[in-house]
Amino acid sequence: MDERARKREIWFRPVLVWVALCALLATTCTLSYVPLGGFSLPVALCIAALKGALVGAIFMRLFENNALNRLAAAAGPIWVFVMFLLMGADYFTR
């Protein structure tokens, strides 16, 4: 593979994801002015989950076959769960 094709391969995916994230941001901002009623929160959360999945898959390289990356990515939600569990235990024991 020549140098030019290698640079294109390195830059193509992150730039494409950046454009997708900008489009999702524009969608979020646009939908904030549209009256969706009770569907406003689920739509916003779905867009946010899609943004998080894009960032995790491309920038954190979770799509690669590397167990350490996936372990580090899984540690975050596990610790957030532990934090909420301890916070709930503190709240319910008072």
Secondary structure in CASP SS format (residue, H / E / C, confidence):
PFRMAT SS
TARGET T0000
AUTHOR 0000-0000-0000
METHOD secondary structure of the structure
MODEL  1
M C 1.00
D C 1.00
E H 1.00
R H 1.00
A H 1.00
R H 1.00
K H 1.00
R H 1.00
E H 1.00
I H 1.00
W H 1.00
F H 1.00
R H 1.00
P H 1.00
V H 1.00
L H 1.00
V H 1.00
W H 1.00
V H 1.00
A H 1.00
L H 1.00
C H 1.00
A H 1.00
L H 1.00
L H 1.00
A H 1.00
T H 1.00
T H 1.00
C H 1.00
T H 1.00
L H 1.00
S C 1.00
Y C 1.00
V C 1.00
P C 1.00
L C 1.00
G H 1.00
G H 1.00
F H 1.00
S H 1.00
L H 1.00
P H 1.00
V H 1.00
A H 1.00
L H 1.00
C H 1.00
I H 1.00
A H 1.00
A H 1.00
L H 1.00
K H 1.00
G H 1.00
A H 1.00
L H 1.00
V H 1.00
G H 1.00
A H 1.00
I H 1.00
F H 1.00
M C 1.00
R C 1.00
L C 1.00
F C 1.00
E C 1.00
N C 1.00
N C 1.00
A H 1.00
L H 1.00
N H 1.00
R H 1.00
L H 1.00
A H 1.00
A H 1.00
A H 1.00
A H 1.00
G H 1.00
P H 1.00
I H 1.00
W H 1.00
V H 1.00
F H 1.00
V H 1.00
M H 1.00
F H 1.00
L H 1.00
L H 1.00
M H 1.00
G H 1.00
A H 1.00
D H 1.00
Y H 1.00
F H 1.00
T C 1.00
R C 1.00
END
